[in-house]
Amino acid sequence: MTADDSPMPTPPERPMPRHAAPAPPAIATARTLVKTYGAGETAVRALDGIDVDLVRGELTAIMGPSGSGKSTLMHCLAGLDRATSGSVVVDGAEITRMSERQLTRLRRTRLGFVFQSYNLVPTLTAVENITLPLDIARRRVDQAHLDSVIAAVGLADRLHHRPSELSGGQQQRVACARALVSRPAIVFADEPTGNLDSRSAREVLTFLRASVDDLGQSVVMVTHDPNAASFAHRVLFLADGHLVGELTRPTAGTILDALRELG
Ligand SMILES: Nc1ncnc2c1ncn2[C@@H]1O[C@H](COP(=O)(O)OP(=O)(O)OP(=O)(O)O)[C@@H](O)[C@H]1O
């Protein structure tokens, strides 16, 4: 599976209203971000002063060796974990000083999540799983947007199936649709294709990329897989808690070369 042989559509031009202030290019920003686990001699500095901007309307992949800090970075950016020092701004909001209550609200209303293990509710149908975040937040379902997400995810004929009646790839596409249906500022995807065969992985990645190109979504994903990362607009490389490089318009080949250089 590679993205090299599939044409990479360029994001559609979006006309800017005349007097509107341009949206800031970064949807999430970390400055001098430090995360230390434990204390004293056994302390681990998982993030050692990270400065990064995640570009709005792009799919960003985070790669690096095991233990380099990928999950920690994603969790700190998503308000799932608290930074030790430094700042994180997500969609204009400084989250490092937020209370637990504010963070929960931010995650529920402004962020979308896709996990390796799908995390669907087994007793609900596909469409009920997709609209669950809106139901919990007591928000109205925008039927037109729901229809466009369902069409993009290619599950129109599986909407009334329960997760046990769906393949892994189909379940993960339901999880992606669930993450997108509330139009979050940013979707965080943690190894979204880690449990999938290459064909299903390609379907999920194609959908995540299309959500950016066609729906204007911003997505960040942690992955170990160069083929998966080749679907991104930009790949960030971490090593020992530092941001050590990046690639724009990556291919599986250039990503492999960069990983080899990292050792
Ligand atoms: N809860 C924790 N308590 C103590 N140390 C932790 C904790 N979580 C992560 N670490 C340590 O922080 C460092 C970074 O871990 P992290 O999980 O962010 O790396 P990663 O790049 O996502 O790794 P992997 O690819 O194996 O998932 C590692 O040394 C890890 O052992």
The ligand as an ORCA input file, in Angstrom:
! r2SCAN-3c Opt
* xyz 0 1
  N       2.416      7.305     32.352
  C       3.736      7.242     32.208
  N       4.540      7.093     33.270
  C       5.877      7.059     33.152
  N       6.522      7.135     31.973
  C       5.777      7.271     30.867
  C       4.347      7.323     30.920
  N       3.883      7.462     29.653
  C       4.962      7.494     28.853
  N       6.100      7.377     29.573
  C       7.462      7.414     29.052
  O       7.609      8.578     28.266
  C       8.376      8.320     27.096
  C       7.557      8.658     25.858
  O       6.460      7.762     25.794
  P       5.376      7.825     24.616
  O       4.343      6.794     24.933
  O       4.926      9.223     24.422
  O       6.248      7.391     23.353
  P       5.775      6.914     21.920
  O       6.702      7.548     20.935
  O       4.313      7.177     21.738
  O       6.049      5.351     21.999
  P       5.385      4.108     21.227
  O       5.705      4.295     19.771
  O       6.077      2.909     21.806
  O       3.901      4.124     21.515
  C       8.774      6.841     27.178
  O      10.068      6.768     27.735
  C       7.747      6.253     28.112
  O       8.254      5.127     28.791
*
